[in-house]
Amino acid sequence: MDRVIENYPITFNEAALSDIQILCFYAYSDLYATSPANHDEAITERTNILGPDHCVGVQMNALFPSQISTSANLNVTVEKPTGNGQFGPAENMLVDFTPTCATVNPPSGRTDPSGVISTTVTPNRVVRASRSMWLPARMSTPRRWPNRQ
């Protein structure tokens, strides 16, 4: 399912939704957009509470070599919403790499001011023969909800 949130096109995978994704989906639906007399105030408050920080999140881009014989450098660029449907560098974002059928060094780190983090990927012998590996990465940054300490 698709939805536009604060000018960002978002695709929701119904089979794997978190609570915040469900909240964002319905908060930006026609049900909420047609609220009564205080419509403009409600829309502004929705943006203040949820907005791109909680509903859009960051995106990760990586160019991986088509062939790895021993090891290869992987540069990952992490971007965050900056407004008006645009993304910009996500500085100081913690990225954890958790490869399958390979090792990475370093296994985690923080992005630089350009939103880039680098790691070296070394496939194990099985991967070199089958040419298949999986390299998921998880990104995190401290989240602050309005009116909470």
C-alpha positions in Angstrom: 0.0 0.0 0.0 1.2 3.5 -0.8 0.8 6.8 1.0 2.2 10.2 0.6 3.4 11.6 3.9 4.7 15.2 4.1 5.5 15.0 0.4 7.4 11.7 0.7 6.0 8.7 -1.2 6.0 5.7 1.2 5.2 2.1 0.5 3.8 0.0 3.4 4.4 -3.7 3.5 1.1 -5.0 5.1 2.8 -8.3 6.1 5.4 -6.5 8.3 4.1 -3.3 9.8 5.2 -1.8 13.1 2.9 0.1 15.4 4.3 3.4 14.4 3.9 2.6 10.7 0.2 1.7 11.3 -0.3 5.0 13.2 1.4 7.0 10.4 -0.7 5.2 7.7 -4.0 6.1 9.3 -2.9 9.5 10.5 -2.2 10.5 6.9 -5.3 8.8 5.5 -8.5 10.5 4.2 -10.1 9.6 7.6 -7.9 12.1 9.4 -7.7 14.6 6.6 -11.4 15.3 6.8 -11.5 16.1 10.5 -14.1 18.7 11.6 -13.9 22.5 12.1 -10.3 22.5 13.5 -9.0 20.8 10.3 -5.9 23.1 9.8 -5.0 22.9 13.5 -5.3 19.1 13.5 -3.1 18.8 10.4 -0.4 21.1 11.9 -0.5 19.1 15.2 -0.2 15.8 13.3 2.9 17.1 11.6 4.4 18.3 14.9 3.7 14.9 16.6 4.5 12.5 13.8 5.9 14.2 10.6 8.8 12.9 8.5 11.0 12.1 11.6 8.7 9.3 12.7 6.8 8.3 9.6 9.4 8.5 6.8 12.7 7.6 8.4 16.0 7.3 6.8 17.1 5.6 3.6 20.3 3.7 2.9 22.0 3.5 -0.5 25.0 1.3 -1.3 26.8 0.3 -4.4 28.1 -3.2 -4.1 30.7 -4.7 -6.5 29.2 -7.3 -8.9 31.9 -9.8 -8.1 33.9 -10.3 -4.9 36.8 -12.7 -4.9 38.5 -12.0 -1.6 37.1 -8.8 -0.1 35.6 -5.5 -1.2 35.0 -2.1 0.3 31.4 -1.2 0.8 30.4 2.5 1.1 26.9 3.1 2.4 25.3 6.5 2.2 22.5 7.2 4.8 20.1 10.0 4.2 17.3 11.5 6.3 14.2 13.5 5.4 15.0 17.3 5.2 11.6 18.5 4.2 9.5 19.0 1.0 10.1 15.4 -0.1 13.9 15.8 -0.1 16.6 13.8 1.7 20.0 15.0 3.1 23.0 13.4 4.8 22.3 11.6 8.1 25.3 12.5 10.2 26.3 10.5 13.2 23.8 7.7 12.5 24.7 4.3 14.0 24.8 1.5 11.4 25.2 -2.2 12.4 26.0 -4.6 9.7 25.0 -8.3 10.2 26.1 -10.3 7.2 25.3 -13.9 6.4 27.9 -16.0 4.7 30.5 -13.2 5.1 32.3 -11.0 7.6 32.5 -7.3 7.8 35.2 -5.0 9.3 34.2 -2.9 11.1 30.8 -4.5 12.0 29.3 -1.2 13.0 30.1 2.5 13.2 28.7 6.0 12.8 28.1 7.9 9.6 30.4 10.9 8.8 29.2 14.4 8.1 28.3 13.3 4.6 26.2 10.5 5.9 28.7 7.9 4.7 30.0 4.8 6.5 32.4 2.3 5.0 33.1 -1.4 5.8 35.1 -4.2 4.2 33.1 -7.3 3.2 34.8 -10.6 3.0 32.8 -13.6 1.7 33.4 -17.0 3.2 34.4 -19.9 1.0 30.8 -21.1 0.4 29.8 -17.7 -1.0 32.8 -17.5 -3.3 31.5 -20.8 -4.9 27.8 -19.9 -4.9 28.0 -16.1 -5.4 25.2 -15.4 -2.9 25.3 -13.5 0.4 23.0 -11.4 2.5 24.1 -8.2 4.2 21.4 -6.5 6.2 22.1 -3.3 8.1 20.2 -1.7 10.9 20.3 2.1 11.5 19.5 3.8 14.7 19.6 7.2 16.2 18.1 8.5 19.5 14.5 9.3 19.1 12.8 12.1 21.0 9.0 12.2 21.2 7.4 15.6 21.8 6.7 16.3 25.5 8.7 13.3 26.7 12.0 13.3 28.6 
